[in-house]
């Protein structure tokens, strides 16, 4: 607003005052209402940034009145010279001060950024120091102060093998702190259950984590982890068996193992990657075992190796006149007759499955029978091994009653029924070769008739002499094991408890006060618990054996998916005979490789991993492993800093 000098009616010159205020109706209305006769104003609105750099609607007002009226409103008054030259000089001074302030602000901001950058380099160390101090004071808060107020008393758990290291560390702390009181480390008696500590390294920690995910074992309970190192990758490989896929998995694991130091240094926050990297040695063994089972199945990307030469030969079928070239040209299915001289060499393929089965039309029929029987044998062996491990728990905890009334009947029940099933499978394999395969009886029918005591089936010949007597004896023996497990143990425990009660009552004098003994024995609870255990074990033997058939199912599914990818994808690139086939097969191979990694390695591998996990947790560990303890968690700065421990 352009201001011009004016003179008041009383003859005195009015000063020029300019006020910048936020537009408020209360201010304008009150001012004009009170000073309507003595004020002249010219007001214009304009947007201006506030302190937060947000644009707000403000107004510039020029008022001409006596300056004493502004004191009551606490307004900011800026003097305005009368002459234009003085006003220009004043404006130049204001602009100079604004530039100086902007320079100061820029320098201050630059200095602040420098301080923040310098502090950012120390932020990580500060965070570590704060976490360490917090952890130390948290531990100190759990300690007690001696009556002399000169030492701290703490009750801790520690591994017995580390006693020497702990004492040396205490003495080093005493020397560094300048203390004159020697540290004392003394074992005390307690009724608390000790924590479970299983010493691991970078190789075994992954397998121990698999076991601990099911439950931390009780103190001194048999630890399944050493056996899981072999059984877990092997059962995984039974479902995943393929030389090619195993080689890819092995290469990935070897890369992680080879570069583990650099990968540990740049360990990120990706949970998926940390999971894979933490299980690198598990993946390494799974890849090795997958290659091994791939050679057993003679399967590599849905194709077979002919390393030793097939035991079956086609030429004798033409030489004997059983096949003719015209029949071959007409197509159809042709069957190799092992009874024809020279067709079958008489010796099986030295290692794994004969490669001729890869092109046989009855391939699935043969592999289904083979893998199903193999799964049953492996499953029953795995469960029997779990029952055998339970005896070490009984021996260590000195529970003789569990050896006689639990371990022995469990083994009798398992071996009489399912151990005999394994015997029949192996006996049939050894007794009936390729020349007598047509006369082989059905094991399934024999096993069903064994429980029905039905032996008059003329269509299913016996496997061996005196089979009826042997099977009848085994079934009766298995039935005897059920009440052996169910009834005897609860009554023996009750008799022992009553004996203890009588001994306590005879030791208390009649004229003394009654001795109250806490009675925690409840026969009903023990009997119900024993019933549940017996039913669970007997039915579990059946259901768990059936559960191991997943080894056969997933192995078959993996082989079929691999064959589908080869037939429907990669085989297309092999059908081109011209130069364009080079480009086509390059593109097809990229698609084939991507689908192989995504479907067969990641999805199928994860599926086989979860099924192997289930077989160990449910079918194997429940035979001997309670997993009702709690883990030993020592004070460690590394776990606290990494955030794995609160």
C-alpha atoms as one frame of an Amber mdcrd trajectory, in Angstrom:
protein
   0.000   0.000   0.000   1.379   3.370  -0.942   1.380   5.696   2.052   1.162
   9.468   1.857   1.662  11.925   4.713  -1.426  13.510   6.234  -2.128  15.854
   9.100  -4.569  15.419  11.930  -7.436  17.839  12.368  -5.917  19.048  15.645
  -2.891  20.312  13.752  -0.465  17.641  14.879   1.253  15.360  12.393   0.337
  11.687  12.637   3.085   9.104  12.509   3.005   6.456   9.835   2.699   2.981
  11.392   2.488  -0.324   9.486   1.256  -3.487  11.225   1.322  -7.029   9.820
  -1.247  -9.190  11.581  -3.144 -12.355  10.816  -6.602 -11.523   9.524  -8.903
 -11.594  12.518 -12.405 -10.168  12.446 -12.358  -9.438  16.201  -9.333  -7.146
  15.790 -10.682  -5.233  12.827 -14.189  -4.840  14.198 -13.103  -3.719  17.646
 -10.484  -1.284  16.333 -12.801   0.390  13.866 -15.605   0.510  16.424 -13.513
   2.324  19.024 -11.354   4.536  16.833 -13.679   5.184  13.908 -13.224   8.922
  14.146  -9.438   8.965  14.556  -8.140   6.230  12.308  -7.657   5.716   8.623
  -6.706   2.316   7.268  -5.951   0.520   4.064  -5.956  -3.302   4.430  -4.930
  -5.885   1.835  -4.766  -9.701   2.281  -1.814 -11.771   1.088  -0.574 -15.331
   1.738   2.622 -15.666   3.774   4.482 -18.734   5.162   4.336 -19.262   8.891
   7.018 -20.812  11.100   6.241 -24.315   9.795   6.606 -23.163   6.158   2.875
 -23.685   5.707   1.134 -20.912   3.768  -1.435 -19.008   5.848  -3.767 -16.189
   4.874  -2.483 -12.913   6.400  -3.153  -9.233   5.844  -1.083  -6.051   5.589
  -2.826  -3.068   7.130  -1.753   0.569   7.099  -3.279   2.596   9.946  -2.989
   6.309  10.522  -3.706   7.224  14.144  -2.058   7.949  17.417   0.487   5.232
  18.215  -0.509   5.048  21.872  -3.633   3.110  20.924  -1.517   0.117  19.748
  -0.173  -0.580  23.213  -3.493  -1.995  24.406  -3.473  -4.569  21.556   0.187
  -5.555  21.912   0.731  -5.056  18.228   4.120  -5.091  16.543   4.860  -1.572
  15.330   7.265  -0.836  12.507   8.249   2.816  11.976   7.814   4.233   8.486
   9.924   7.299   7.582   8.189  10.245   5.998  10.475  10.699   2.991  10.732
   8.204   0.148  14.529   8.191   0.325  14.530   7.258   3.967  12.007   4.515
   3.285  14.187   3.099   0.486  17.230   3.272   2.738  15.278   1.513   5.490
  14.065  -1.188   3.049  17.656  -1.765   1.901  18.719  -2.184   5.513  15.917
  -4.655   6.110  16.939  -6.676   3.034  20.553  -6.680   4.239  19.502  -8.026
   7.623  17.344 -10.670   5.904  20.311 -11.807   3.816  22.491 -11.955   6.928
  19.857 -14.037   8.707  19.576 -16.392   5.711  23.357 -16.786   5.708  23.330
 -17.585   9.413  20.492 -20.085   8.913  22.335 -21.830   6.054  25.554 -22.035
   8.064  23.659 -23.310  11.098  21.926 -25.964   8.990  25.245 -27.005   7.462
  26.827 -27.222  10.905  23.892 -29.273  12.166  24.171 -31.676   9.221  27.863
 -32.087   9.948  27.162 -32.873  13.579  24.471 -35.395  12.586  26.792 -37.105
  10.103  29.493 -37.340  12.732  26.992 -38.708  15.244  25.613 -41.217  12.722
  28.998 -42.934  12.547  28.824 -43.502  16.306  25.126 -44.334  16.499  25.633
 -48.089  16.114  28.269 -48.183  18.855  26.024 -46.086  21.100  23.138 -48.492
  20.554  25.383 -51.444  21.402  26.594 -49.702  24.555  23.034 -48.914  25.624
  21.918 -52.516  25.025  24.910 -53.857  26.945  24.336 -51.490  29.855  20.636
 -52.328  29.938  21.384 -56.070  29.887  24.019 -55.751  32.621  21.746 -53.788
  34.934  18.900 -56.202  34.208  21.095 -59.063  35.420  22.275 -57.055  38.427
  18.656 -56.417  39.386  18.231 -60.189  39.651  21.122 -60.488  42.119  21.129
 -60.105  45.887  23.385 -57.869  47.983  25.430 -59.418  50.767  24.735 -58.305
  54.341  28.105 -56.553  54.347  27.029 -54.521  51.290  30.362 -55.428  49.682
  29.550 -58.253  47.297  26.794 -59.500  45.022  25.234 -62.968  45.261  23.715
 -64.607  42.185  22.203 -68.050  41.595  22.926 -69.298  38.094  22.912 -72.419
  35.940  26.133 -73.237  34.126  27.535 -76.249  32.231  29.751 -78.421  34.398
  32.348 -78.686  31.632  32.733 -74.889  31.650  33.483 -74.620  35.378  37.161
 -73.859  34.780  36.413 -71.166  32.206  33.868 -69.512  34.495  36.300 -69.410
  37.423  39.021 -67.901  35.240  36.582 -65.280  33.972  35.585 -64.379  37.541
  39.204 -63.938  38.591  39.930 -61.818  35.532  36.968 -59.622  36.411  38.228
 -59.302  39.980  41.688 -58.224  38.792  40.398 -55.701  36.272  37.959 -54.138
  38.737  40.565 -53.894  41.467  38.450 -55.842  43.937  40.067 -57.381  46.992
  37.367 -60.025  47.541  37.933 -63.337  45.783  34.954 -64.643  43.781  33.304
 -67.798  45.082  31.607 -70.371  42.833  29.782 -73.019  44.835  27.306 -75.708
  43.778  24.076 -75.709  45.777  21.222 -78.170  46.117  17.904 -77.262  44.534
  14.616 -78.944  43.682  14.261 -76.960  40.478  14.487 -78.906  37.226  17.717
 -77.912  35.459  17.531 -76.429  31.963  18.574 -78.461  28.953  21.812 -77.543
  27.224  22.931 -79.297  24.049  26.312 -78.061  22.856  26.213 -77.348  19.113
  28.380 -75.907  16.377  27.604 -74.279  13.046  26.995 -77.709  11.488  24.734
 -79.264  14.126  22.819 -76.148  15.208  20.358 -76.452  12.306  19.422 -80.019
  13.223  19.137 -79.127  16.915  16.776 -76.288  15.995  14.555 -78.786  14.163
  14.291 -80.860  17.334  13.784 -77.826  19.586  10.982 -76.570  17.353   9.029
 -79.651  18.473   9.984 -79.082  22.111  13.064 -78.700  24.269  13.959 -82.014
  25.854  13.850 -82.694  29.553  17.118 -82.575  31.457  19.251 -85.606  30.516
  16.601 -86.911  28.131  17.790 -88.697  24.997  18.469 -86.078  22.312  17.221
 -87.026  18.795  19.433 -84.439  17.038  22.493 -86.677  16.398  20.307 -89.254
  14.644  18.314 -86.556  12.851  21.526 -85.447  11.125  21.324 -88.618   9.020
  17.672 -89.653   9.052  16.195 -86.240   8.199  18.079 -85.571   4.932  17.751
 -89.245   3.993  13.951 -89.333   4.352  13.814 -86.014   2.510  15.871 -87.514
  -0.298  13.593 -90.563  -0.505  10.771 -88.178  -1.453  12.970 -85.849  -3.525
  15.315 -88.374  -5.149  16.709 -87.010  -8.408  20.375 -86.688  -9.345  19.904
 -83.482 -11.309  17.749 -81.695  -8.758  20.015 -82.876  -5.952  23.060 -81.523
  -7.799  21.429 -78.089  -8.142  20.549 -78.091  -4.442  24.065 -79.217  -3.531
  25.601 -76.439  -5.649  23.476 -73.819  -3.889  24.453 -75.175  -0.470  28.153
 -75.314  -1.389  28.001 -71.685  -2.513  26.552 -70.649   0.853  29.098 -72.721
   2.773  32.010 -71.435   0.695  30.999 -67.794   1.192  29.541 -68.073   4.682
  31.949 -65.519   6.207  31.103 -62.792   3.715  27.406 -63.665   3.836  27.456
 -63.516   7.639  29.093 -60.091   7.493  26.284 -58.729   5.316  23.494 -60.575
   7.074  20.261 -58.732   6.359  16.796 -58.607   7.841  15.190 -60.956   5.309
  13.687 -63.782   7.335  13.445 -66.094   4.314  17.107 -65.655   3.403  18.229
 -66.035   7.024  16.261 -69.290   7.218  17.938 -70.700   4.113  21.376 -69.524
   5.209  20.942 -70.874   8.732  20.132 -74.305   7.289  22.933 -74.346   4.722
  24.490 -77.539   6.101  21.084 -79.186   6.233  20.535 -78.253   2.572  24.030
 -79.573   1.831  23.191 -83.009   3.236  19.778 -83.008   1.577  21.466 -82.388
  -1.771  24.011 -85.178  -1.201  21.355 -87.690  -0.164  19.122 -86.623  -3.068
  21.920 -87.452  -5.484  22.361 -90.823  -3.773  18.657 -91.725  -3.934  18.590
 -90.366  -7.480  21.142 -93.013  -8.426  19.062 -95.619  -6.573  15.990 -94.581
  -8.578  18.223 -94.100 -11.654  16.488 -90.780 -12.236  18.090 -87.554 -13.457
  15.690 -84.934 -14.819  13.261 -87.783 -15.669  15.951 -89.708 -17.574  18.005
 -92.769 -16.607  21.712 -93.584 -16.739  22.889 -96.748 -18.468  26.223 -97.004
 -16.686  26.553-100.767 -16.236  24.428-101.876 -19.165  20.872-103.160 -18.869
  20.228-106.724 -17.773  17.460-106.963 -20.400  18.143-107.449 -24.113  15.775
-107.054 -27.053  17.684-108.869 -29.805  16.903-112.428 -28.545  13.178-111.710
 -28.975  13.780-111.284 -32.729  16.203-114.182 -32.937  13.664-116.549 -31.378
  10.921-115.279 -33.673   8.713-113.937 -30.895   8.915-110.450 -32.404   8.923
-109.527 -36.092   9.829-106.286 -37.812   6.342-105.966 -39.296   4.853-106.069
 -35.809   7.273-103.384 -34.728   6.250-101.136 -37.640   2.579-101.653 -36.858
   3.175-100.323 -33.330   1.626-101.440 -30.088   3.014-102.795 -26.842   5.619
-105.539 -26.725   6.536-107.593 -23.693   9.972-108.968 -22.947   9.749-112.600
 -21.914  12.388-113.393 -19.251  11.970-117.097 -19.938  13.351-116.607 -23.453
  17.044-117.401 -23.499  19.225-114.296 -23.587  16.462-111.786 -22.824  17.315
-111.541 -19.129  20.905-112.048 -18.065  19.905-113.494 -14.694  21.727-110.805
 -12.721  19.965-107.607 -11.668  21.322-104.149 -12.416  24.353-103.683 -10.113
  23.230-100.402  -8.543  19.751 -98.930  -8.596  16.894 -99.584 -10.983  17.537
-100.986 -14.431  17.422 -98.160 -17.037  15.083-100.182 -19.256  12.238 -99.364
 -16.875  12.450 -95.738 -17.999  10.933 -96.664 -21.370   8.640 -99.448 -20.149
   4.883 -98.885 -20.353   4.374-100.637 -17.010   6.958 -98.415 -15.343   4.476
 -96.938 -12.849   3.201-100.366 -11.838   6.698-101.545 -11.004   7.823 -98.326
  -9.279   4.620 -98.084  -7.241   5.132-101.563  -5.826   8.834-100.995  -5.220
   8.530 -97.584  -3.539   5.509 -98.567  -1.469   7.284-101.583   0.029  10.443
 -99.546   0.502   8.481 -96.879   2.403   6.945 -99.480   4.708  10.347-101.009
   5.481  11.950 -97.627   6.182   9.025 -96.433   8.267   8.847 -99.495  10.498
  12.628 -99.500  10.927  12.527 -95.823  11.880   9.793 -96.396  14.473  11.490
 -99.458  15.961  14.668 -97.419  16.304  12.690 -94.776  18.206  11.330 -97.406
  20.601  14.853 -98.770  21.115  16.085 -95.290  22.066  13.438 -95.087  24.793
  15.215 -97.787  26.801  18.173 -95.447  27.335  15.844 -92.940  28.992  14.432
 -95.668  31.244  17.916 -96.871  32.179  19.278 -93.413  32.944  16.285 -92.335
  35.050  16.312 -95.778  36.742  12.750 -96.615  35.811  12.968-100.384  35.764
   9.198-100.669  35.773   9.065 -98.837  32.441  11.553-101.259  30.910   9.539
-104.322  31.905   6.001-102.964  31.542   6.430-100.482  28.699   9.489-101.053
  26.541   9.237-104.853  26.283   5.496-105.031  25.409   5.909-102.141  22.953
   8.667-103.998  21.143   6.659-107.225  21.182   3.598-105.520  19.708   5.595
-103.675  17.054   7.766-106.581  15.934   5.048-109.242  16.094   2.861-107.390
  13.614   4.807-104.819  11.645   8.221-106.378  11.999   6.691-109.523  10.542
   5.334-107.433   7.647   8.885-106.308   6.857  10.016-109.935   7.012   7.343
-110.986   4.484   8.341-108.225   2.052  12.035-109.115   2.147  11.306-112.848
   2.052   9.152-112.439  -1.047  11.864-110.396  -2.776  14.440-113.089  -2.067
  12.233-116.096  -2.750  10.520-115.054  -5.977  12.786-113.816  -8.741  11.841
-112.724 -12.248  11.286-116.317 -13.382   8.768-117.060 -10.601   7.147-113.639
 -10.281   3.854-114.914 -11.688   3.498-117.427  -8.845   4.219-114.958  -6.036
   1.420-114.640  -3.432  -0.036-111.319  -2.283   1.497-109.988   0.931  -1.468
-107.689   1.545  -3.943-110.570   1.513  -1.678-112.624   3.776  -1.397-109.745
   6.253  -5.169-109.188   6.350  -5.894-112.918   6.732  -3.371-112.999   9.567
  -5.710-110.897  11.759  -8.807-112.774  10.582  -7.185-116.182  11.225  -8.260
-117.119   7.707  -5.893-119.482   5.940  -8.074-121.361   3.458  -7.640-119.115
   0.426  -6.643-121.399  -2.495  -5.825-118.441  -4.772  -3.099-117.145  -2.466
  -0.461-119.741  -1.730   1.593-119.576   1.506   4.961-117.886   1.519   6.659
-120.669   3.492   5.867-123.797   5.439   4.155-123.556   8.836   3.097-119.999
   8.028  -0.260-120.476   9.752   1.314-121.538  13.047   3.844-118.697  13.020
   1.253-116.018  12.258  -1.194-117.314  14.860   1.530-117.237  17.502   2.547
-113.680  16.550  -1.016-112.337  16.692  -1.642-113.924  20.103   1.680-112.599
  21.369   0.789-109.089  20.154  -2.633-109.296  21.845  -0.983-110.328  25.123
   1.240-107.231  24.952  -1.808-104.912  25.096  -3.014-105.799  28.645   0.651
-106.120  29.598   1.054-102.409  28.859  -2.383-101.386  30.105  -3.106-103.124
  33.421   0.030-104.184  35.252   1.847-100.850  35.633  -0.984 -98.870  37.359
  -1.610-101.621  39.931   2.095-101.973  40.702   2.372 -98.218  41.211  -0.626
 -98.297  43.555   0.878-101.189  45.533   4.176 -99.333  45.881   2.361 -96.212
  47.044   0.357 -98.120  49.646   3.565 -99.727  50.886   5.170 -96.330  51.331
   2.113 -95.055  53.183   2.278 -97.974  55.610   5.980 -97.388  56.194   5.339
 -93.727  57.006   2.482 -94.534  59.371   4.559 -97.078  61.337   7.384 -94.575
  61.853   5.099 -91.957  63.465   4.680 -92.438  67.296   1.104 -92.772  68.502
   1.432 -90.060  71.139   2.939 -87.499  68.800   1.136 -85.069  66.602  -0.123
 -86.479  63.313   2.323 -86.236  60.449   0.676 -84.814  57.363   2.204 -86.179
  54.190   1.349 -84.619  50.881  -0.361 -87.293  48.834   0.032 -86.646  45.115
  -0.821 -90.183  44.036  -4.113 -90.604  42.196  -4.820 -94.088  40.911  -7.597
 -92.905  38.608  -5.380 -90.381  36.864  -2.572 -92.906  36.461  -4.902 -95.556
  35.067  -6.477 -93.109  32.600  -3.020 -91.935  31.535  -1.912 -95.526  30.975
  -5.060 -96.241  28.946  -4.394 -93.223  26.761  -0.760 -94.226  26.274  -1.667
 -97.820  25.365  -4.401 -96.825  22.916  -2.220 -94.128  21.400   0.700 -96.487
  20.919  -1.298 -99.383  19.462  -3.308 -97.227  17.084  -0.239 -95.106  16.406
   1.687 -98.114  15.153  -0.980 -98.572  12.487  -1.486 -94.915  11.601   2.224
 -94.108  11.707   3.029 -97.005   9.390   0.444 -95.678   6.954   1.891 -92.197
   7.406   5.257 -93.362   6.107   3.568 -94.111   2.791   4.004 -90.395   2.096
   7.571 -91.354   1.169   6.166 -93.339  -1.734   3.505 -90.768  -2.671   5.812
 -87.743  -2.782   8.553 -89.651  -4.558   6.087 -90.698  -7.234   4.686 -87.161
  -7.527   8.166 -85.668  -7.867   9.146 -88.146 -10.578   5.932 -87.542 -12.513
   6.265 -83.748 -12.333   9.832 -84.037 -13.553   8.707 -86.220 -16.449   5.895
 -83.801 -17.321   8.341 -80.877 -17.474  10.673 -82.857 -19.717   7.927 -84.092
 -22.040   5.778 -80.964 -22.224   8.538 -78.329 -22.171  12.106 -79.374 -22.917
  11.192 -82.067 -25.431   9.649 -79.381 -27.659  13.066 -77.795 -28.215  14.502
 -81.117 -29.385  11.988 -81.538 -32.223  13.485 -78.796 -34.453  16.041 -79.995
 -36.996  16.994 -76.674 -38.641  19.143 -73.765 -37.463  16.127 -72.170 -35.803
  16.249 -75.011 -33.316  19.314 -73.392 -31.692  17.312 -70.309 -30.741  14.241
 -72.323 -29.798  16.115 -74.709 -27.532  17.857 -71.750 -25.875  14.484 -70.187
 -25.014  12.919 -73.529 -24.087  15.817 -74.359 -21.788  15.396 -71.035 -19.967
  11.710 -71.810 -19.401  12.530 -75.390 -18.400  15.173 -74.213 -15.914  12.870
 -71.586 -14.390  10.011 -74.070 -13.948  12.394 -76.683 -12.545  13.717 -74.296
  -9.908  10.325 -72.813  -9.029   8.231 -76.000  -8.983  10.513 -78.975  -8.427
  13.229 -77.413  -6.281  11.406 -74.778  -4.231   7.793 -75.987  -4.037   8.459
 -79.729  -4.087  11.535 -79.298  -1.912   9.555 -77.367   0.684   6.796 -79.977
   0.580   9.258 -82.838   1.090  10.940 -80.886   3.897   7.651 -80.422   5.759
   6.718 -84.082   5.358  10.137 -85.184   6.629   9.633 -82.819   9.561   6.287
 -84.435  10.329   7.759 -87.951  10.178  10.424 -87.030  12.711   8.210 -85.083
  15.091   5.202 -87.408  15.195   6.221 -90.852  13.997   9.758 -90.984  15.400
  10.191 -88.665  18.384   6.938 -89.548  20.150   8.338 -93.033  20.790  10.935
 -91.760  23.274  11.063 -87.948  23.375   8.808 -85.930  25.686  10.190 -82.480
  24.876   8.744 -80.888  28.031  11.876 -79.111  29.275  13.193 -75.594  28.856
  16.345 -74.417  27.133  19.464 -73.128  28.839  19.817 -69.474  27.804  23.159
 -68.095  29.005  23.870 -64.386  29.208  25.348 -63.482  25.841  25.910 -60.013
  24.393  25.787 -61.336  20.831  22.256 -62.709  21.096  21.118 -59.551  22.885
  22.592 -57.249  20.231  21.193 -59.319  17.372  17.766 -59.115  18.974  17.277
 -62.874  19.408  16.938 -62.456  23.154  15.077 -59.845  25.132
